[in-house]
Amino acid sequence: MRLRILRICFIVVYALLNWNKVSLAQCSYGGPPLTISNSFSSTLGSLTDSIYYPYKFNPALGTLIGVELTVSTAGQAILEVINDVGAPILYEITYRRKDYIRGPGLGAGVLLDTSITYPPVVIGASDNPAVATSDPPWKSNGMNADMLNWWGEIQSAPGYEDDDGFIVPKTFNQTVDPSEFGAFMGPGPVVFNYDVLASLLAEGFGGRYSQRIVTLNTQVTISTIYTYCPMGVLPEGKLTFSARKTDNNNVALSWIKEREETGITYIPEVSTDGKNFSGIHTMISQQPQSSSTVVKYELDYSVPAQVSGRLYFRLKQTDATGRISYTPTEVVTMEKPQEWTLSLYPNPAEKQVYLQFGTEQKHNLQAELINSVGQVVEKTNIGANNARRYTFNFLKKHPAGIYFVRVTNTGNRTQYTSRLMIR
């Protein structure tokens, strides 16, 4: 069969580096980050250099917080070796290829460095061998009539086989270090250079041959994905939001709006981790009779039972066009409710300590004395009698130092821990 029927296309996808997925938090104003992508493709001629121009990020869109590069190539490389003598010859054939890419954010720049050594192959005799004394030092007369003196192979490609038996190219990406973001921002494109160095070597035992890479066309696609925080523009008029703890069970939320407009929806939101927020209440804007009048909104938030530590508050604002924006986050620290506390006295103690709870205990208790390295050195069970105060007697004398008392309610599995000094 002649060479032309071997011209089938395959896909080659090369790797820069593995992309480590990074979970991006919300933007500083509270909204989620957005992404924008673009790609540039061009065909790289045989062993020639080409330049690629994916577009930069427009800083007017917001603040750039992430850049991901993807490089993929598709093409074909048909290898050809012809035996030019009148006898069969055993050949060893090796193909080498290096793909280079240069540009910002790419690290070393060698995209592919591969070597393929094919199994030894016997190529039949030519029926019209070249003249040994020809120049240089012989000339190929081409393939013979029965095609037995010809060997051809398509360059293999990295990938994996899917359930249907098709070779699926791998996809790899490169994350750009923030220190290089400057090269990806502003007007115009980002410039990348791509070129290939390839060679084909055939070694025959006592024979003559000619070899060539019939074609090395490569379509290169360079894509960029920009992750950014958009500009959080508030509706016209200054907005001030505050959150203030009034007691250990309530937080007063308030916001003041200058030059208020109609059709604005306000939703105060709360979070226990600063990332996942939920709405508290919905309020519709109230436009005053005079544009110079400042409108103040107030809302009391009741903190759920057993919630303690930091609470995060922000105000979500949606205008009449559906545009959403957020105020900066306010942080309020809530103390543990009294009913979930444990007090110890006397402190320091020697032989015993009194356990004072914030509420009556209706289930049996397990009390443990734990030293500073986490070892339980005393343990006792205490019967509950609906009281708030109980006695923890130590069975032995312990060295002076810092300890912890941990009490577990055996009914609801609630645990209380408090620090104790033993003298």
N, C-alpha and C positions, 0 to 999 in steps of 0.2 A: 504493500500500500504506500502511496506517495505521501510526502511530508505534509501536504496541505490538509489532509484529513485529520491531522493531529492538532490543528489550530483550534483548540477549545479553550474557553476562558475559565479561569479559576480566581478565587479571591484570596488575597493575602492581607492579613491584618497584623500589624506590628505593635509592639508594646513599648511605651516609654517607662512608666512605672505603674504599679497597682494603685488604684485610687482608694484611699481610706475614707470611707463615708464619715462625714462630720455632721453631727446634729447641730444645726444652727438655731440659737435661741432667738427670742423675739427681739425686734429692734428697740433702741433706747426709748422711743416714744410709745412702745407697747404693741405695735402692729407686727405682722409676720414679714419676713424677708421675701423678696420677689426674685425671679430669675428671668434672664433674657439670653437668647442664644443666637449664634450665626455661624455659618460655615462657608468655606471657600474651597472649590475643587478645581484641579487642573491636571492635564495629562503630561507626564514626564516622558520625554522622548528617550530613545535608547541611549543609556549612559550619559545623559545630559543633565545639567543643573536647571532647576526651576524655582521660581519665587512665588510665595503664597501670601495672600493678604486678607486674613479675617479682620473684621472691623473692631475697633477699640470701643470701650465702654464710654458712654456720654455722661460726664459728671453731673450734668444738669438733672439727671434722673434721680440722683440720691447719692448715698455713700456706698462705695464698693466694699464688700466684706468677703468675697470669695471668687476665685477664678479656677475653672476646670478646663483643661485642654484634652481634646481627643484627636488622635491621628490614625487614619486608616488608609490602606492602599488596596487597589484592585488592578490586576493585570495578568499578563502571561509572559512566560520565558521558555521558549522551545530550544532545546539543546540538540546539536547535530555533530556527529563524528562520522567521517567517511574513510574507509580503508582504501588506500591508493595502490596496493600491490596485488600481485596475481596469486596470492595464497591467503588462506584464512589466518587471522591474527587474534590473539587474546589481548584485550585491552582493559586497563583499569582507568576509570573515568571519575574525575572529581570536579565538583562545581562549588565555587566560592562566591559569596555576595555580602557586601556591606552597604547598608543604607544610612546615610548621614542626614541629619536635620539640624539646622542652626537657627537660633532665635531666642528671645527672652523666655525665661521660665522652663527651659528644657533640660537643664543639667548637662550631662556629658555630651549629648548630641548624637550618639550612635544608636540608631533605632533598631537595627538588625545586624547581626554578625553571625552568619551561618555557613556551614560547610556540609555538602552532601557528597558522600563517597558511595558510588553505585557498585553493586556486585560485579565481579569480573564478567566480561561478555566477549564472546567470540564473534567477530565480524567477518563475513565471508569475503572471498577473493573478488577483486575487480576484474571484469573481462576486458578492461582497457586501462591497464596500469599506467601510472605516470612514468615519464622517462627519468631515470635516476640522475642524469646529468643536466636536467633542466634547471632553470633559474627562477626562483630561489628555493632550495636546491632542486626542487621538483615542482611541477604544477599539477593541480588536481584536474582530472578529466571528468569529474562529476560522477554520478551514480551509474552503475551498469544497468543493463536492461532488466534483470530479474530483481534488482533492489537489494541483493543479499549483502552488498558491501556497505550498507548504511545502518546506523543506529541513531535513534531519536528518543528524547524523553522530555516531558513537561516538568518544569520545576515544581516541586511539592510545596505546599503551603501549610503553615501552622493552623490548627483548628481542632474541632472535635466532631465526632459523628453523632448525628441526632437519631431519633427513633426510626426515621424513614431511610436511614443510610446515607443522608447527605452530609457533606462536610460544611460545618457552620464555622465561620471565622470567629476568633476570639476578639473581644473588644477590651482595650485597656485605656486608662486615662492618666493624666498627670495633673496633680494639683500644684498651683503656683504659690510660692511663698509670698506672704504679704509684703515683704521688702521689695518685691518686683512688680507690685501693682501699678506703679507709676508708668511702666512701659505699656500697660494695657488700658490707659485712660486718655481721653482727649479726642480730638478730631483725627480722621484718617485711619489707616489700617495698621495692624501689627505685621512686621515683615519676617517671614521664615524662608530659609533656603533649604532645598531638598535635592540630593543627588545620590547616585548609586555607583558603586565600584564593583564590577563583576568580572569573573574569569572562568574559563573552562579548560581543564587539563586532561588530555588523554595520553596514556603511556602504553605503547604496544611493544611486545617482545620481538624485536627484529623487524618491525613493520614501519610503514610510512602512513601518515594520515593527515587529513585536514579537519579542523574543528571550528565551530562558530556558534554564537548565540544568535539564533535567527531573528528574534525580536525581544525587546525588553520594555514594552510599553507599560507604564504604571500610572494609574489615576490616583492621585493623592488628594485626600480630603482632610482639612484641618478645621476643627470646630472649637468654638469657645462658648462656655456657659458662664455668664456673670451672675453672681448672687449679690443683691444690694438691698439696702434699706431706703425706700422711697422717702421723698420729702413729706413730712407730716404737717401739711399746711392747715391750720385751724380756720374756721369761718371768721369773717372780719370781726374784730373786736377782741380785746385781751380777755383771757380766761384764766382764773386762778382757782385751783382745787386744793382742798386740805382735808386731812383726816386726823381726828383728835380723840384720844381715849378719855371718856368722861368718868368711867369707873371700870372695874374689872369685868363687867358684863356688857358694856356698851361703847360704841365708837360713834362720834358725831362727824358726819360727812357734810361738807359745804363747798359750794363753788360760786364764784362771782363772775358775772359776764358783763363786759362793757359793750355798748352798741348792740344790744341783743336783736336777734332776727326771729321771724316766725318759721315754723317748719323744721326746727332742730330737735332731735331726740337725744336725751341724755340718759345713759345707763351707767351708774356706778358699778364697779366690778371689784371682786375680792379674790385673793389667792393665798394659799398657805405656803407656796414654794417660789413665788415670783415669776412663774412661767405659765401655769394653767389657771386662767381666770374664769369666773362665773359671774353672771349678772345678779345684782341685788334688787333693783327696782328700776322702773322706767318713768321718766318725767319728760313732758313736752315743754318747749321753750315758751316763755311769756314775754311778748314784746311790750315795753312800757309806752306810755303816751308820749314821752319825750325821749328823743334819741340820746340825750345827755344823762338819762337816768341809768344807774347801774342796777342790775337785777341779781339778787342773791337767792340761791337755792339751798335748802337744808334737808338733811335726812338722818335719822337715827338708825344705826345698825346694831342689832342685838347679836352678840357673839354666841355661837352655839355652845352648849354645855361641853365641858372637857376639852375645849380648844384652848391652847396656850402657845406661847412663843410668838414668833413674828407673823403678822398679817400684812399683806400687801394690798393697797387700794389704788385704783386709777379710775378715770372717768372716760367712758367711750362716748364719742360725739358723732352723730350722723346728721348731715345737713339735708336740705330739701332735694338735692340732686342725687343723694345716696352715697356721697363721699364720706368715708369714715376716718376719724383721727382719734388719737388718744393723748391724754395729759401725762406728764411724768408720774411715776409711781411714788406713792406715799407709804411709809412703813410705820406700823404701830406694834409695840411689843406688849403682849398680854401675859399677865402672870397666871400661874396655875391656880385654878379655883380652890377656895379654901377647903372644900369638902374632899379634895384629893391630896391634901398635904399631911405630912407626918412630922411632928416635933418631938425632940428628945430632951429630957432633963432628968437629973442634972447633967450638964455637959461642960466640962469633963466629968466622967463617971469612973467608978471603981468596980463595985461588985454587982451593981444592978442599974437599970435605967428605966424610966417611965416612958411609955409610948403614948403620945397624945395625937389623936386623929381629929380631923375637921368635922367628922360626922360619926354617928353611932355605927358600930360594927355588929352586924347581925349574923355573921358566919365565923367559924373557927379560923384562927390565924396561925401562920407558921412564921416564926421570927428567926433570922439568921444574923450572926455577927461575922463580918468579912474583914480580913486584914488588908493592908495596903497593896499586897501583891495578888489579891483576888481569891484567897483561900478562905473557905468557910471554917471558922474555928469554934463556933457555937451554933447549935440549932435546937429549937424547942417549939412545941405546939402549945398554943394558948386557946382556951375555950372562950368563946365570945358570949357576952351577956347584955348586948345592946348598949354598951358603954362606949365612951370616947377615950378613956384612959385605961392602960393595961401595964403590967409590970413584966420586964424581961430580966430574970435573974441569971447571972453567969455562974456556971458550975465550977469554974476554975479561974485563977488569977492570970490575967494576960499582960504581956509586956506593955509598957507605956508607948503610946503612939497614936496614929490616926487609923480609925476603923470606919466601917459603914454598917448600918443596920438596914436590912431588907426584910420587909414584912409582906407576906402574900395572903390575901383573902382567899381561903380555899373554896368559897362559894362562887364568886364571880371572877376569880383569878386576877383581881386587881393587885398591882404591886406598888409598894411605897418604899422609897429609899431616902435615908438621911445620914449625914456625916456625924461621927461621934469621936470625941477625944477620950482616951483612957489614960489615967495618970497612975 
